[in-house]
Amino acid sequence: MDIEGKKMWRMAGSTGAIGIEIAAAIAIGYFGGHWLDQHFGTSPWLTIGGFVVGLGAAVKALVRVVREYRNTMVGPR
């Protein structure tokens, strides 16, 4: 397989996995915050905080994949 074909398959793998990564980040943040709320009795604050942290991690992952895609297709800037 040529180099360009390998780049495309690597990019397809990263792009395909981002949906799972986003869902996992948000779910771990939400359920982790919910567990902490039950443990400390601070409902709903840690659930909301965990969700926001998970959302931030999801956005960071999305930005990482977009930058990787841009660098692969266009070249580094």
N, CA, C and O atoms as CSV, one atom per row, in Angstrom:
chain,resi,resn,atom,element,x,y,z
A,1,MET,N,N,0.848,-1.176,0.000
A,1,MET,CA,C,0.000,0.000,0.000
A,1,MET,C,C,0.894,1.239,0.000
A,1,MET,O,O,1.909,1.275,0.695
A,2,ASP,N,N,0.525,2.233,-0.763
A,2,ASP,CA,C,1.324,3.446,-0.840
A,2,ASP,C,C,1.145,4.312,0.417
A,2,ASP,O,O,0.252,4.066,1.228
A,3,ILE,N,N,1.986,5.302,0.561
A,3,ILE,CA,C,1.980,6.166,1.744
A,3,ILE,C,C,0.662,6.930,1.860
A,3,ILE,O,O,0.128,7.082,2.958
A,4,GLU,N,N,0.153,7.398,0.763
A,4,GLU,CA,C,-1.102,8.163,0.775
A,4,GLU,C,C,-2.269,7.287,1.238
A,4,GLU,O,O,-3.138,7.754,1.974
A,5,GLY,N,N,-2.293,6.037,0.816
A,5,GLY,CA,C,-3.330,5.107,1.248
A,5,GLY,C,C,-3.260,4.828,2.736
A,5,GLY,O,O,-4.291,4.729,3.400
A,6,LYS,N,N,-2.045,4.699,3.268
A,6,LYS,CA,C,-1.870,4.479,4.711
A,6,LYS,C,C,-2.349,5.680,5.507
A,6,LYS,O,O,-2.967,5.521,6.560
A,7,LYS,N,N,-2.070,6.887,5.011
A,7,LYS,CA,C,-2.544,8.104,5.685
A,7,LYS,C,C,-4.068,8.130,5.749
A,7,LYS,O,O,-4.655,8.484,6.771
A,8,MET,N,N,-4.690,7.754,4.650
A,8,MET,CA,C,-6.155,7.778,4.598
A,8,MET,C,C,-6.754,6.764,5.571
A,8,MET,O,O,-7.739,7.073,6.242
A,9,TRP,N,N,-6.183,5.561,5.664
A,9,TRP,CA,C,-6.698,4.557,6.592
A,9,TRP,C,C,-6.488,4.989,8.042
A,9,TRP,O,O,-7.361,4.770,8.882
A,10,ARG,N,N,-5.345,5.598,8.343
A,10,ARG,CA,C,-5.087,6.094,9.689
A,10,ARG,C,C,-6.082,7.196,10.052
A,10,ARG,O,O,-6.598,7.235,11.169
A,11,MET,N,N,-6.339,8.076,9.113
A,11,MET,CA,C,-7.288,9.159,9.349
A,11,MET,C,C,-8.706,8.623,9.520
A,11,MET,O,O,-9.463,9.130,10.347
A,12,ALA,N,N,-9.071,7.610,8.751
A,12,ALA,CA,C,-10.398,7.003,8.879
A,12,ALA,C,C,-10.567,6.368,10.259
A,12,ALA,O,O,-11.643,6.448,10.852
A,13,GLY,N,N,-9.514,5.743,10.767
A,13,GLY,CA,C,-9.576,5.155,12.100
A,13,GLY,C,C,-9.764,6.204,13.180
A,13,GLY,O,O,-10.571,6.020,14.092
A,14,SER,N,N,-9.027,7.302,13.084
A,14,SER,CA,C,-9.163,8.387,14.063
A,14,SER,C,C,-10.542,9.019,13.990
A,14,SER,O,O,-11.160,9.292,15.020
A,15,THR,N,N,-11.014,9.246,12.805
A,15,THR,CA,C,-12.321,9.872,12.629
A,15,THR,C,C,-13.436,8.953,13.106
A,15,THR,O,O,-14.403,9.418,13.710
A,16,GLY,N,N,-13.318,7.678,12.849
A,16,GLY,CA,C,-14.346,6.732,13.269
A,16,GLY,C,C,-14.407,6.565,14.774
A,16,GLY,O,O,-15.480,6.326,15.328
A,17,ALA,N,N,-13.276,6.685,15.437
A,17,ALA,CA,C,-13.223,6.487,16.885
A,17,ALA,C,C,-13.641,7.723,17.671
A,17,ALA,O,O,-13.891,7.626,18.872
A,18,ILE,N,N,-13.723,8.870,17.029
A,18,ILE,CA,C,-14.007,10.110,17.773
A,18,ILE,C,C,-15.412,10.094,18.369
A,18,ILE,O,O,-15.619,10.657,19.444
A,19,GLY,N,N,-16.363,9.480,17.718
A,19,GLY,CA,C,-17.718,9.414,18.265
A,19,GLY,C,C,-17.766,8.650,19.570
A,19,GLY,O,O,-18.429,9.066,20.520
A,20,ILE,N,N,-17.061,7.533,19.614
A,20,ILE,CA,C,-16.992,6.745,20.845
A,20,ILE,C,C,-16.267,7.525,21.929
A,20,ILE,O,O,-16.679,7.510,23.089
A,21,GLU,N,N,-15.192,8.203,21.558
A,21,GLU,CA,C,-14.423,8.982,22.523
A,21,GLU,C,C,-15.245,10.122,23.115
A,21,GLU,O,O,-15.164,10.385,24.315
A,22,ILE,N,N,-16.032,10.797,22.291
A,22,ILE,CA,C,-16.882,11.883,22.776
A,22,ILE,C,C,-17.939,11.342,23.732
A,22,ILE,O,O,-18.141,11.891,24.815
A,23,ALA,N,N,-18.607,10.273,23.335
A,23,ALA,CA,C,-19.647,9.693,24.185
A,23,ALA,C,C,-19.069,9.206,25.506
A,23,ALA,O,O,-19.681,9.404,26.556
A,24,ALA,N,N,-17.908,8.578,25.469
A,24,ALA,CA,C,-17.285,8.073,26.690
A,24,ALA,C,C,-16.868,9.207,27.615
A,24,ALA,O,O,-17.063,9.108,28.827
A,25,ALA,N,N,-16.302,10.274,27.080
A,25,ALA,CA,C,-15.868,11.399,27.906
A,25,ALA,C,C,-17.048,12.037,28.627
A,25,ALA,O,O,-16.972,12.317,29.823
A,26,ILE,N,N,-18.134,12.265,27.904
A,26,ILE,CA,C,-19.308,12.885,28.518
A,26,ILE,C,C,-19.932,11.948,29.541
A,26,ILE,O,O,-20.306,12.383,30.630
A,27,ALA,N,N,-20.050,10.666,29.206
A,27,ALA,CA,C,-20.665,9.703,30.126
A,27,ALA,C,C,-19.833,9.538,31.397
A,27,ALA,O,O,-20.391,9.510,32.494
A,28,ILE,N,N,-18.522,9.431,31.270
A,28,ILE,CA,C,-17.664,9.278,32.445
A,28,ILE,C,C,-17.755,10.521,33.325
A,28,ILE,O,O,-17.832,10.409,34.548
A,29,GLY,N,N,-17.745,11.695,32.716
A,29,GLY,CA,C,-17.867,12.926,33.500
A,29,GLY,C,C,-19.202,13.010,34.225
A,29,GLY,O,O,-19.246,13.343,35.410
A,30,TYR,N,N,-20.279,12.714,33.529
A,30,TYR,CA,C,-21.613,12.798,34.121
A,30,TYR,C,C,-21.796,11.782,35.243
A,30,TYR,O,O,-22.194,12.139,36.352
A,31,PHE,N,N,-21.505,10.513,34.953
A,31,PHE,CA,C,-21.732,9.477,35.951
A,31,PHE,C,C,-20.740,9.571,37.109
A,31,PHE,O,O,-21.077,9.239,38.246
A,32,GLY,N,N,-19.521,10.023,36.823
A,32,GLY,CA,C,-18.567,10.261,37.904
A,32,GLY,C,C,-19.050,11.366,38.826
A,32,GLY,O,O,-18.966,11.237,40.047
A,33,GLY,N,N,-19.555,12.450,38.253
A,33,GLY,CA,C,-20.114,13.531,39.058
A,33,GLY,C,C,-21.338,13.087,39.826
A,33,GLY,O,O,-21.534,13.495,40.970
A,34,HIS,N,N,-22.163,12.259,39.216
A,34,HIS,CA,C,-23.360,11.750,39.889
A,34,HIS,C,C,-22.975,10.874,41.087
A,34,HIS,O,O,-23.577,10.973,42.156
A,35,TRP,N,N,-21.976,10.027,40.898
A,35,TRP,CA,C,-21.509,9.183,41.995
A,35,TRP,C,C,-20.967,10.041,43.141
A,35,TRP,O,O,-21.249,9.777,44.310
A,36,LEU,N,N,-20.190,11.062,42.797
A,36,LEU,CA,C,-19.658,11.947,43.824
A,36,LEU,C,C,-20.772,12.702,44.543
A,36,LEU,O,O,-20.697,12.914,45.754
A,37,ASP,N,N,-21.808,13.109,43.801
A,37,ASP,CA,C,-22.964,13.765,44.426
A,37,ASP,C,C,-23.621,12.846,45.446
A,37,ASP,O,O,-23.971,13.291,46.539
A,38,GLN,N,N,-23.791,11.599,45.114
A,38,GLN,CA,C,-24.393,10.653,46.052
A,38,GLN,C,C,-23.492,10.437,47.258
A,38,GLN,O,O,-23.976,10.281,48.379
A,39,HIS,N,N,-22.201,10.429,47.034
A,39,HIS,CA,C,-21.241,10.181,48.109
A,39,HIS,C,C,-21.150,11.369,49.074
A,39,HIS,O,O,-21.084,11.176,50.288
A,40,PHE,N,N,-21.145,12.593,48.540
A,40,PHE,CA,C,-20.966,13.787,49.361
A,40,PHE,C,C,-22.260,14.538,49.657
A,40,PHE,O,O,-22.264,15.454,50.480
A,41,GLY,N,N,-23.361,14.165,48.998
A,41,GLY,CA,C,-24.639,14.834,49.219
A,41,GLY,C,C,-24.685,16.254,48.677
A,41,GLY,O,O,-25.286,17.132,49.297
A,42,THR,N,N,-24.076,16.487,47.558
A,42,THR,CA,C,-24.012,17.837,46.975
A,42,THR,C,C,-24.867,17.973,45.719
A,42,THR,O,O,-24.621,18.853,44.895
A,43,SER,N,N,-25.851,17.125,45.571
A,43,SER,CA,C,-26.658,17.081,44.350
A,43,SER,C,C,-27.218,18.453,44.006
A,43,SER,O,O,-27.651,19.155,44.920
A,44,PRO,N,N,-27.235,18.860,42.803
A,44,PRO,CA,C,-26.770,18.325,41.519
A,44,PRO,C,C,-25.443,18.907,41.073
A,44,PRO,O,O,-25.078,18.751,39.908
A,45,TRP,N,N,-24.704,19.572,41.952
A,45,TRP,CA,C,-23.557,20.370,41.533
A,45,TRP,C,C,-22.412,19.567,40.941
A,45,TRP,O,O,-21.851,19.972,39.922
A,46,LEU,N,N,-22.054,18.467,41.531
A,46,LEU,CA,C,-20.948,17.681,40.986
A,46,LEU,C,C,-21.356,16.937,39.714
A,46,LEU,O,O,-20.518,16.649,38.859
A,47,THR,N,N,-22.641,16.630,39.598
A,47,THR,CA,C,-23.121,16.024,38.346
A,47,THR,C,C,-22.975,17.023,37.199
A,47,THR,O,O,-22.502,16.683,36.115
A,48,ILE,N,N,-23.388,18.253,37.461
A,48,ILE,CA,C,-23.256,19.301,36.435
A,48,ILE,C,C,-21.789,19.566,36.136
A,48,ILE,O,O,-21.401,19.692,34.975
A,49,GLY,N,N,-20.964,19.652,37.191
A,49,GLY,CA,C,-19.530,19.867,36.994
A,49,GLY,C,C,-18.880,18.739,36.216
A,49,GLY,O,O,-18.064,18.989,35.328
A,50,GLY,N,N,-19.231,17.501,36.536
A,50,GLY,CA,C,-18.687,16.359,35.806
A,50,GLY,C,C,-19.096,16.363,34.346
A,50,GLY,O,O,-18.302,16.030,33.466
A,51,PHE,N,N,-20.353,16.747,34.095
A,51,PHE,CA,C,-20.820,16.835,32.715
A,51,PHE,C,C,-20.037,17.895,31.938
A,51,PHE,O,O,-19.650,17.675,30.790
A,52,VAL,N,N,-19.807,19.043,32.574
A,52,VAL,CA,C,-19.067,20.120,31.910
A,52,VAL,C,C,-17.627,19.700,31.637
A,52,VAL,O,O,-17.090,19.978,30.564
A,53,VAL,N,N,-17.000,19.029,32.608
A,53,VAL,CA,C,-15.636,18.535,32.401
A,53,VAL,C,C,-15.612,17.506,31.262
A,53,VAL,O,O,-14.714,17.534,30.420
A,54,GLY,N,N,-16.587,16.609,31.238
A,54,GLY,CA,C,-16.672,15.627,30.152
A,54,GLY,C,C,-16.888,16.285,28.800
A,54,GLY,O,O,-16.320,15.861,27.793
A,55,LEU,N,N,-17.707,17.318,28.786
A,55,LEU,CA,C,-17.940,18.058,27.549
A,55,LEU,C,C,-16.656,18.739,27.079
A,55,LEU,O,O,-16.356,18.763,25.885
A,56,GLY,N,N,-15.904,19.291,28.029
A,56,GLY,CA,C,-14.619,19.906,27.676
A,56,GLY,C,C,-13.643,18.896,27.107
A,56,GLY,O,O,-12.939,19.187,26.141
A,57,ALA,N,N,-13.596,17.707,27.699
A,57,ALA,CA,C,-12.719,16.650,27.187
A,57,ALA,C,C,-13.153,16.219,25.792
A,57,ALA,O,O,-12.315,15.915,24.944
A,58,ALA,N,N,-14.465,16.194,25.553
A,58,ALA,CA,C,-14.974,15.818,24.230
A,58,ALA,C,C,-14.588,16.863,23.184
A,58,ALA,O,O,-14.191,16.513,22.073
A,59,VAL,N,N,-14.701,18.132,23.535
A,59,VAL,CA,C,-14.323,19.199,22.604
A,59,VAL,C,C,-12.829,19.139,22.312
A,59,VAL,O,O,-12.406,19.317,21.169
A,60,LYS,N,N,-12.029,18.887,23.349
A,60,LYS,CA,C,-10.588,18.774,23.158
A,60,LYS,C,C,-10.249,17.633,22.206
A,60,LYS,O,O,-9.382,17.782,21.345
A,61,ALA,N,N,-10.923,16.498,22.353
A,61,ALA,CA,C,-10.691,15.363,21.461
A,61,ALA,C,C,-11.083,15.702,20.023
A,61,ALA,O,O,-10.389,15.329,19.078
A,62,LEU,N,N,-12.193,16.408,19.871
A,62,LEU,CA,C,-12.630,16.799,18.536
A,62,LEU,C,C,-11.642,17.753,17.883
A,62,LEU,O,O,-11.344,17.619,16.696
A,63,VAL,N,N,-11.135,18.712,18.643
A,63,VAL,CA,C,-10.144,19.651,18.119
A,63,VAL,C,C,-8.869,18.904,17.718
A,63,VAL,O,O,-8.260,19.220,16.696
A,64,ARG,N,N,-8.467,17.919,18.517
A,64,ARG,CA,C,-7.281,17.128,18.198
A,64,ARG,C,C,-7.442,16.407,16.864
A,64,ARG,O,O,-6.518,16.389,16.051
A,65,VAL,N,N,-8.607,15.815,16.637
A,65,VAL,CA,C,-8.831,15.083,15.387
A,65,VAL,C,C,-8.888,16.045,14.198
A,65,VAL,O,O,-8.375,15.735,13.123
A,66,VAL,N,N,-9.506,17.204,14.388
A,66,VAL,CA,C,-9.574,18.181,13.295
A,66,VAL,C,C,-8.175,18.676,12.937
A,66,VAL,O,O,-7.846,18.807,11.758
A,67,ARG,N,N,-7.350,18.954,13.952
A,67,ARG,CA,C,-5.976,19.387,13.668
A,67,ARG,C,C,-5.182,18.295,12.964
A,67,ARG,O,O,-4.428,18.570,12.031
A,68,GLU,N,N,-5.354,17.059,13.411
A,68,GLU,CA,C,-4.659,15.942,12.784
A,68,GLU,C,C,-5.098,15.786,11.326
A,68,GLU,O,O,-4.274,15.547,10.443
A,69,TYR,N,N,-6.387,15.922,11.090
A,69,TYR,CA,C,-6.907,15.825,9.728
A,69,TYR,C,C,-6.351,16.949,8.856
A,69,TYR,O,O,-5.926,16.725,7.722
A,70,ARG,N,N,-6.362,18.155,9.407
A,70,ARG,CA,C,-5.858,19.308,8.642
A,70,ARG,C,C,-4.380,19.137,8.320
A,70,ARG,O,O,-3.959,19.421,7.199
A,71,ASN,N,N,-3.579,18.674,9.290
A,71,ASN,CA,C,-2.152,18.489,9.049
A,71,ASN,C,C,-1.892,17.373,8.044
A,71,ASN,O,O,-0.940,17.449,7.267
A,72,THR,N,N,-2.733,16.335,8.052
A,72,THR,CA,C,-2.551,15.235,7.122
A,72,THR,C,C,-2.937,15.643,5.701
A,72,THR,O,O,-2.242,15.301,4.744
A,73,MET,N,N,-4.034,16.367,5.565
A,73,MET,CA,C,-4.523,16.716,4.237
A,73,MET,C,C,-3.823,17.932,3.646
A,73,MET,O,O,-3.526,17.953,2.452
A,74,VAL,N,N,-3.560,18.935,4.457
A,74,VAL,CA,C,-3.004,20.188,3.938
A,74,VAL,C,C,-1.511,20.275,4.174
A,74,VAL,O,O,-0.777,20.823,3.352
A,75,GLY,N,N,-1.063,19.734,5.294
A,75,GLY,CA,C,0.345,19.856,5.691
A,75,GLY,C,C,0.440,20.775,6.890
A,75,GLY,O,O,-0.453,21.592,7.113
A,76,PRO,N,N,1.504,20.658,7.664
A,76,PRO,CA,C,1.642,21.487,8.869
A,76,PRO,C,C,1.716,22.959,8.526
A,76,PRO,O,O,2.226,23.350,7.476
A,77,ARG,N,N,1.193,23.768,9.438
A,77,ARG,CA,C,1.220,25.237,9.225
A,77,ARG,C,C,2.219,25.874,10.130
A,77,ARG,O,O,2.388,27.093,10.102
